[in-house]
Amino acid sequence: MSIADVAVIGGGQAGLATAHVARSRGLVPVVLDASAGPGGSWPHYYDSLTLFSPARFSSLPGLPFPVAPDRYPLRDEVVDYLTAYTARLDAEVRFGQRVARVTRSTGGFTVSTTLGTVVEARVVVAASGGFGAPYRPPLPGLDGFTGTVLHAADYREPMGFAGARVVVVGGGNSAVQIAVELAEVARVTVSARRPVRWQPQRYLGRDFHWWLARAGVDTAWWGPRLAGGTVPVIDDGRYRAAVRAGRPDRRPSFARLDGEVVVWADGTRERVDVLLLATGYRPDVGYLAGAGGLDATGAPLHRAGVSATVPGLGYVGLERQRSFASATLRGVGRDAAHVLSVLARDRAAHAAAAR
């Protein structure tokens, strides 16, 4: 059994940022990660993934991204960066340790892994992201679809789809980027409830994220509300041009699936080989089920990353948990600092009240 000030669940960008902030405050963190090695979810994303924010806006606290500031890093460069960050981190990071459950104890929490490792900690920060919990929406007829169903989490590269008829469900960045790539070798449709909302990557010679930071939107609590519940597709011009040219084409959500057939909203029926769900993720926090921190759907009950029901429990890496930048490389450090500050304050107040 190990004893720590902070047990951090997840060794990706959110967990590493949390451990860094904890060490900077004199705390002893232990990071538990289910993966075999560093990089978090990044080694499992599709091969061509490129960050939509330039390197100057894509760093964790304490280590600038080691490429030209205005370059848009590739997936493998992010993996290399997180690997280097892990090596430099003055904290214990244990890989291959999938957390099975978190329970409350007299001193705080007991964190148990599937391999039998036990960590006792005063504070727990769930930073496991959502890659382990891809979201499959309840599409009409999905369970009976006889073609191939994939989630974006399963997609790597386009060559295995040559000549196929593919429908990509979703209208966000990943949906459009994957669909445009697939359209080079397959017949592809992007199907979404709402029209794609385009955001130019650069404006007046500056990257979109520069303007967000300049206006304070990137870190403001009200920033996510500007999106109106949708995420714009950040585009340098290529993706919008491809969709306008019909490669891929874009259609409203289909009415239902019928065997291997997609029934479109106008009643047209079309055989489809592959349904690719670019429908996002949900927080991968099932290990908290017995700790009282989740609602009936398994979602965290929290306020700005601090548990609303379990003292000493926090979250880092949840989408929009505090700002537009939450869950991104540039945002997790700020969220980690906030969460650890609030947890420390609450713990001190509880101790004072007990005296």
C-alpha positions in Angstrom: 0.0 0.0 0.0 1.2 3.5 -0.8 0.3 6.8 0.9 0.0 10.1 -1.0 -1.3 13.5 -0.5 -3.1 13.4 -3.9 -4.0 10.3 -5.9 -4.3 11.3 -9.6 -6.3 8.9 -11.8 -5.0 9.2 -15.3 -1.6 9.9 -16.7 -2.5 11.9 -19.8 -2.4 15.7 -20.2 -4.9 16.4 -17.4 -3.2 14.0 -14.9 0.3 15.2 -15.7 -0.7 18.9 -15.2 -2.4 18.0 -11.9 0.7 16.2 -10.7 2.9 19.2 -11.7 0.7 21.7 -9.9 0.6 19.4 -6.8 4.4 19.1 -6.7 4.8 22.9 -7.1 2.8 23.2 -3.9 4.8 20.8 -1.9 2.3 17.9 -2.2 3.2 14.3 -2.9 1.1 12.9 -5.8 0.8 9.4 -7.1 -0.4 9.1 -10.7 -2.2 5.9 -11.7 -2.7 5.3 -15.4 -4.3 2.3 -17.2 -2.1 2.6 -20.3 1.2 0.7 -20.8 3.2 3.9 -21.3 3.1 7.6 -21.4 1.0 9.8 -23.8 -2.5 9.3 -22.4 -5.1 8.8 -25.1 -3.0 10.5 -27.8 -1.2 7.4 -29.1 -4.7 5.9 -29.9 -6.0 8.8 -32.0 -6.1 8.6 -35.8 -2.8 8.9 -37.5 -3.3 12.2 -39.3 -4.7 14.2 -36.3 -3.2 17.7 -36.1 -3.9 20.1 -33.3 -6.2 22.9 -34.1 -4.2 25.2 -31.8 -0.6 26.2 -32.5 2.3 25.1 -30.3 2.3 28.5 -28.4 -1.2 27.6 -27.1 -0.6 23.9 -26.6 1.7 23.5 -23.6 1.3 22.1 -20.1 2.6 24.1 -17.2 6.4 24.2 -16.9 7.4 23.0 -20.3 6.8 24.8 -23.6 5.9 22.7 -26.6 9.3 22.2 -28.4 8.4 23.2 -31.9 8.0 26.6 -33.7 5.3 28.6 -31.8 3.0 29.0 -34.8 3.2 25.4 -36.0 0.2 23.1 -35.5 1.7 19.9 -33.8 1.0 16.5 -35.2 -0.4 13.6 -33.1 3.0 11.9 -32.7 4.6 15.2 -31.7 2.1 15.5 -28.9 2.9 11.9 -27.8 6.6 12.8 -27.8 5.9 15.9 -25.8 3.8 14.1 -23.2 6.5 11.4 -22.9 9.2 14.0 -22.2 6.9 15.8 -19.8 6.3 12.5 -17.9 10.1 11.9 -17.7 10.7 15.4 -16.3 7.9 15.2 -13.8 9.0 15.0 -10.2 6.3 12.6 -9.3 5.6 8.9 -9.2 3.7 7.7 -12.3 2.6 4.1 -12.4 1.5 2.7 -15.8 -0.6 -0.4 -16.3 -2.6 0.4 -13.3 -6.3 0.6 -14.2 -8.3 2.0 -11.2 -11.2 -0.3 -10.3 -12.8 1.6 -7.5 -12.4 4.6 -5.2 -13.9 4.4 -1.7 -13.9 6.8 1.2 -11.8 6.1 4.2 -11.0 7.8 7.5 -8.1 9.7 6.2 -9.6 10.5 2.8 -9.8 7.8 0.1 -8.7 4.3 -0.8 -7.9 3.9 -4.5 -7.7 0.3 -5.7 -6.5 -1.0 -9.1 -7.3 -4.1 -11.0 -3.8 -5.4 -10.3 -4.3 -5.1 -6.5 -2.4 -1.9 -6.0 -3.8 0.2 -3.2 -3.1 3.9 -2.6 -4.4 5.8 0.4 -4.7 9.6 -0.3 -6.2 12.6 1.3 -7.4 14.0 -2.0 -8.4 12.3 -5.3 -8.4 14.0 -8.7 -10.1 12.1 -11.5 -8.2 13.0 -14.6 -8.9 10.0 -16.8 -10.6 11.9 -19.6 -13.2 10.2 -21.8 -11.3 8.2 -24.4 -12.2 5.0 -22.6 -15.9 5.8 -22.9 -16.8 6.6 -26.5 -20.4 7.8 -26.8 -22.8 5.9 -29.0 -26.0 7.8 -29.4 -29.3 5.9 -29.5 -29.8 6.2 -33.2 -33.0 4.6 -34.6 -32.1 1.1 -35.8 -28.5 1.2 -34.8 -28.6 -2.1 -32.9 -29.9 -3.8 -36.0 -27.5 -2.2 -38.5 -25.8 -5.0 -40.4 -22.9 -3.0 -41.8 -19.8 -2.0 -39.9 -20.2 0.4 -37.0 -17.1 2.2 -35.8 -16.5 5.0 -33.4 -13.9 7.7 -34.2 -11.9 6.2 -31.3 -11.5 3.0 -33.6 -10.4 4.9 -36.7 -6.7 5.1 -37.7 -6.3 5.7 -41.4 -8.3 5.7 -44.6 -6.8 2.9 -46.8 -9.0 0.1 -45.4 -12.1 2.0 -46.6 -11.2 2.2 -50.3 -14.4 2.1 -52.4 -16.7 1.9 -49.4 -19.9 3.9 -48.8 -19.4 5.6 -45.5 -21.6 7.8 -43.4 -19.9 9.8 -40.7 -22.3 10.8 -37.9 -21.4 14.1 -36.2 -20.6 17.7 -37.2 -17.5 18.6 -35.1 -13.8 18.8 -35.8 -13.0 15.1 -35.7 -16.1 14.2 -37.8 -15.2 16.7 -40.6 -11.4 16.0 -40.5 -12.0 12.2 -40.7 -14.7 12.5 -43.4 -12.5 14.7 -45.7 -9.7 12.3 -45.3 -11.9 9.3 -46.1 -13.4 11.0 -49.1 -10.1 10.6 -50.9 -10.7 6.9 -51.1 -14.5 6.4 -50.4 -17.9 7.9 -51.0 -18.6 9.8 -47.8 -21.5 11.7 -46.2 -21.3 13.8 -43.0 -24.7 13.4 -41.3 -25.5 15.8 -38.4 -28.5 17.4 -36.8 -27.2 20.9 -37.3 -25.3 22.5 -40.2 -21.5 22.6 -39.8 -20.5 25.8 -38.0 -17.2 27.0 -39.5 -14.5 28.9 -37.7 -11.6 30.3 -39.7 -8.4 29.1 -38.2 -6.7 32.5 -38.8 -8.2 36.0 -38.9 -6.2 39.1 -39.8 -3.0 37.1 -39.7 -3.6 35.7 -36.2 -4.6 32.3 -35.1 -8.2 31.9 -33.8 -6.8 31.0 -30.3 -4.8 34.3 -30.2 -8.1 36.2 -30.5 -9.7 34.0 -27.8 -6.9 34.7 -25.4 -6.8 38.4 -26.3 -10.5 38.8 -25.6 -10.4 36.7 -22.4 -12.9 34.2 -23.8 -10.5 31.2 -23.5 -10.4 31.4 -19.8 -13.7 33.0 -18.9 -16.4 30.9 -17.2 -18.9 32.3 -19.6 -16.8 31.4 -22.7 -18.4 28.0 -23.4 -21.8 29.7 -23.5 -20.8 31.6 -26.6 -20.7 28.3 -28.5 -24.4 27.8 -27.9 -23.9 24.1 -27.2 -22.0 23.4 -30.4 -18.4 23.3 -31.2 -17.2 25.1 -34.4 -15.1 23.3 -37.0 -11.8 25.2 -37.1 -10.8 25.4 -40.7 -7.9 26.8 -42.8 -10.1 26.7 -45.9 -9.5 23.1 -47.0 -12.3 21.4 -45.1 -15.1 23.9 -46.1 -13.9 23.7 -49.7 -14.1 19.9 -49.7 -17.6 19.9 -48.2 -18.8 22.5 -50.7 -17.4 20.3 -53.5 -19.3 17.3 -52.2 -16.2 15.4 -51.0 -17.7 14.6 -48.5 -21.2 15.8 -49.0 -23.2 16.9 -46.0 -26.8 15.9 -45.1 -29.2 16.3 -42.2 -29.5 13.4 -39.8 -31.0 10.3 -41.3 -34.4 9.1 -40.1 -33.4 5.5 -39.2 -31.3 2.5 -40.1 -32.9 -0.6 -41.6 -30.5 -3.5 -41.8 -27.7 -2.4 -44.1 -29.8 0.6 -45.3 -29.8 4.2 -44.2 -33.2 5.8 -44.6 -32.7 9.6 -45.1 -35.1 12.2 -43.9 -36.7 12.5 -47.4 -37.4 8.8 -47.4 -34.5 7.9 -49.8 -33.0 4.5 -49.0 -29.3 3.8 -49.5 -27.1 0.9 -48.7 -24.2 1.8 -46.5 -21.0 -0.2 -45.7 -19.7 1.7 -42.8 -21.3 3.9 -40.1 -18.6 5.9 -38.3 -19.7 7.6 -35.1 -17.8 10.8 -34.5 -20.1 11.5 -31.6 -17.7 12.3 -28.8 -17.0 10.8 -25.4 -18.3 10.8 -21.9 -16.2 11.0 -18.7 -14.5 7.7 -18.0 -15.1 7.7 -14.3 -16.9 4.5 -13.5 -14.5 3.7 -10.7 -16.3 6.5 -8.7 -19.6 4.7 -8.8 -19.3 3.6 -5.1 -18.0 6.9 -3.8 -21.2 8.9 -4.3 -19.7 11.4 -6.8 -21.8 10.5 -9.9 -25.4 11.1 -10.9 -27.8 8.4 -12.2 -26.3 8.5 -15.7 -22.7 8.1 -14.4 -21.8 11.8 -15.0 -19.7 13.7 -12.4 -21.6 15.9 -10.0 -19.3 18.9 -9.8 -18.9 22.7 -9.7 -16.0 23.9 -11.8 -14.2 20.6 -11.3 -14.8 20.2 -7.6 -17.2 17.5 -6.5 -20.5 18.8 -5.3 -21.1 15.7 -3.1 -17.8 14.2 -2.0 -15.3 16.3 0.0 -11.8 16.0 -1.2 -12.7 14.8 -4.7 -11.9 16.8 -7.8 -11.8 16.5 -11.6 -9.5 17.8 -14.3 -9.9 17.3 -18.0 -13.7 17.4 -18.2 -15.0 19.2 -21.3 -15.9 22.8 -20.5 -15.6 22.2 -16.8 -14.5 25.8 -16.1 -13.9 27.5 -19.5 -13.7 27.1 -23.2 -10.2 25.7 -22.9 -10.9 23.0 -20.3 -9.9 19.6 -21.4 -7.2 21.0 -23.8 -3.4 21.1 -23.4 -3.6 24.8 -22.8 -6.4 24.6 -20.3 -5.8 21.7 -18.0 -3.0 23.4 -16.0 -5.3 26.3 -15.0 -8.1 23.9 -14.1 -5.7 21.8 -12.0 -4.5 24.9 -10.1 -8.1 25.9 -9.4 -9.3 22.5 -8.3 -6.3 21.8 -5.9 -6.7 25.3 -4.4 -10.4 24.8 -3.6 -9.8 21.3 -2.3 -7.0 22.6 0.0 -9.2 25.5 1.2 -12.1 23.2 1.9 -9.9 20.7 3.7 -8.4 23.4 5.9 -11.9 24.8 6.7 -13.1 21.3 7.7 -10.1 20.7 9.9 -10.6 24.1 11.6 -14.3 23.3 12.2 -13.3 19.9 13.8 -11.0 21.5 16.3 
